[in-house]
Amino acid sequence: LQRVMRHMQLHAGDPDMGSTRLAREFSVSLRTLHQLFEMSGTTVHECLTDARLARASTLLRDPASQHLSTMDVGFASGFSEASTFYRRFKQKFGVTPGDYRAG
């Protein structure tokens, strides 16, 4: 599970990353993958979303990424839709990505 979670963190920016791909890359069944996460009290989707949000928060605060719009940060973090990125970000951090960046 720790190897899978680390892999998710490293590749969170890939919008094609998901449970099917993870199961294939780690040579386990989809059911086994979901059971591993179930035992830890989370889901593959929740863990991947958290990894993507962590990546986004880092990019938003990184001076080297200030040239990216907040929408571009969402896409670079693996979100395929801006609305999903904005909604999930605000749920987790309590502010919009733009307000988070502003400080």
C-alpha positions, -999 to 999 in steps of 0.1 A, spaced: 0 0 0 28 24 8 45 18 -25 12 24 -43 5 56 -24 41 69 -31 36 61 -68 3 81 -67 21 111 -51 49 110 -77 25 107 -107 -5 127 -94 -1 151 -122 -10 125 -147 -47 129 -155 -49 92 -167 -38 79 -133 -65 59 -117 -73 26 -100 -73 5 -132 -39 18 -142 -25 14 -107 -37 -22 -105 -21 -29 -138 12 -12 -129 14 -31 -96 2 -64 -111 -28 -68 -87 -64 -71 -94 -86 -41 -92 -105 -57 -62 -72 -63 -44 -62 -27 -49 -95 -14 -35 -93 -38 -5 -58 -25 3 -71 10 5 -103 -1 24 -81 -16 51 -64 18 56 -98 36 59 -96 54 25 -103 49 -11 -80 50 -42 -100 80 -54 -97 99 -21 -60 92 -19 -54 103 -55 -74 135 -50 -54 143 -19 -22 138 -38 -34 160 -65 -45 187 -41 -11 186 -23 6 190 -56 -16 220 -65 -10 237 -31 28 233 -36 25 248 -72 4 276 -60 29 287 -34 60 280 -56 75 312 -69 87 293 -100 51 285 -108 36 320 -105 34 323 -143 7 295 -143 -29 304 -140 -48 287 -112 -66 266 -139 -32 256 -153 -21 246 -118 -52 224 -116 -44 207 -150 -8 203 -140 -19 186 -108 -39 160 -127 -74 174 -126 -91 171 -160 -118 197 -153 -113 231 -138 -147 230 -119 -137 198 -101 -103 213 -92 -118 245 -78 -146 226 -59 -122 200 -43 -96 226 -35 -121 248 -17 -135 218 2 -100 208 14 -84 242 21 -115 264 27 -104 290 2 -103 292 -36 -70 284 -53 -65 321 -61 -70 332 -25 -47 304 -14 -20 317 -37 -25 352 -25 -17 341 9 
